[in-house]
Amino acid sequence: MSFRVVYSGAAKDDLRRIYEYIAYELSEPLIASNQAKRIMETVRSLQEMPSRFRFYESEPWKSRGLHVVPVNNYLVFYMIDDGTSTVKIVRIMYGGRDIKTQLEESDGL
C-alpha cells in the first residue's frame, strides 16, 4: 500500500528556513540545496512503510502517534493516518534545538 505524503504549513516553513539559513547565513547554497534534497527524499520514502521509523519517545507525542526520522542533523516529525493512507509531515527541525518547546508550539499536535 502506498501512502500520500503531505506537508503541514509549519513543515514547509521549516524546510524553507533550513535552506535559507544554510544558503544565506552560512553562504553555502550548494550545501543548502543538497540538504533540502536529502530531507525531501527521506520524506518521499515515507510513501512506503512509514511506520518503519520509531515513535518520538516523549509524551504526550508518543501517545498521539508522532514518528521521527533523522536526516543528517535534522529531524522530520510525522504522523500516519491509516484511514486515509496519508503521512503528514508535521515539523522539520535541527536536532540541536529545544525539540520539546518547538513541538509544544506546533499546531495540530
C-alpha positions as CSV (number, residue, x, y, z in Angstrom):
1,M,0.0,0.0,0.0
2,S,1.3,3.4,-0.9
3,F,0.7,6.4,1.3
4,R,0.2,10.0,0.2
5,V,2.6,12.4,1.9
6,V,1.6,16.0,2.7
7,Y,3.5,18.8,4.4
8,S,1.9,21.0,7.1
9,G,2.4,24.7,6.7
10,A,4.9,24.6,9.6
11,A,6.9,21.9,7.9
12,K,7.0,23.8,4.6
13,D,8.2,26.9,6.5
14,D,10.8,24.7,8.4
15,L,12.2,23.4,5.1
16,R,12.4,26.9,3.6
17,R,14.1,28.3,6.7
18,I,16.7,25.4,6.8
19,Y,17.5,26.1,3.1
20,E,17.7,29.9,3.7
21,Y,19.9,29.6,6.8
22,I,22.4,27.4,5.1
23,A,22.4,29.2,1.8
24,Y,22.4,32.8,3.0
25,E,23.6,32.9,6.7
26,L,26.3,30.3,6.1
27,S,26.8,31.3,2.4
28,E,26.7,27.7,1.3
29,P,23.9,27.5,-1.4
30,L,25.1,24.1,-2.8
31,I,25.1,22.6,0.7
32,A,21.7,24.1,1.3
33,S,20.3,22.6,-1.9
34,N,21.8,19.2,-1.2
35,Q,20.4,19.2,2.4
36,A,17.0,20.2,1.3
37,K,17.1,17.4,-1.4
38,R,18.1,14.8,1.3
39,I,15.2,15.8,3.5
40,M,12.7,15.7,0.7
41,E,14.0,12.3,-0.5
42,T,13.6,10.9,3.0
43,V,10.1,12.4,3.2
44,R,9.2,10.9,-0.2
45,S,10.4,7.5,1.1
46,L,7.6,7.6,3.7
47,Q,5.2,6.7,0.9
48,E,6.2,3.1,1.5
49,M,6.1,1.6,5.0
50,P,6.0,4.9,7.0
51,S,5.7,3.0,10.3
52,R,9.2,1.6,9.9
53,F,10.6,4.6,11.8
54,R,10.4,5.0,15.6
55,F,7.9,6.9,17.6
56,Y,9.1,10.1,19.2
57,E,9.8,9.0,22.8
58,S,8.4,11.9,24.8
59,E,4.9,12.2,25.9
60,P,2.3,13.4,25.0
61,W,3.6,13.0,21.4
62,K,4.3,9.3,21.6
63,S,0.7,8.5,22.6
64,R,-0.5,10.7,19.7
65,G,1.5,8.6,17.2
66,L,4.2,11.1,16.4
67,H,7.1,9.4,14.5
68,V,10.6,10.8,13.9
69,V,13.2,10.1,11.3
70,P,16.7,11.6,11.3
71,V,18.2,13.2,8.2
72,N,21.8,14.2,9.0
73,N,21.5,16.8,11.8
74,Y,17.7,17.3,11.2
75,L,14.7,15.5,12.5
76,V,11.5,15.0,10.4
77,F,8.4,14.6,12.6
78,Y,5.3,13.0,11.1
79,M,2.0,11.3,11.8
80,I,0.4,8.4,10.0
81,D,-3.4,8.3,9.2
82,D,-4.0,4.7,8.1
83,G,-7.7,5.5,7.4
84,T,-6.8,7.9,4.6
85,S,-3.4,6.4,3.8
86,T,-1.8,9.7,4.5
87,V,1.5,10.7,6.1
88,K,1.5,14.3,7.4
89,I,4.9,15.9,7.8
90,V,4.4,18.0,11.0
91,R,7.7,19.7,11.5
92,I,11.3,19.5,10.3
93,M,13.9,20.7,12.9
94,Y,17.6,20.9,13.6
95,G,18.3,18.2,16.1
96,G,20.2,20.6,18.4
97,R,17.2,22.8,19.1
98,D,14.8,22.6,22.0
99,I,12.6,20.0,20.4
100,K,10.0,19.8,23.2
101,T,9.4,23.6,23.1
102,Q,9.1,23.6,19.3
103,L,6.6,20.7,19.4
104,E,4.6,22.4,22.1
105,E,4.2,25.4,19.8
106,S,3.2,23.4,16.8
107,D,-0.4,23.4,15.7
108,G,-2.2,20.1,15.2
109,L,-0.3,18.0,17.8
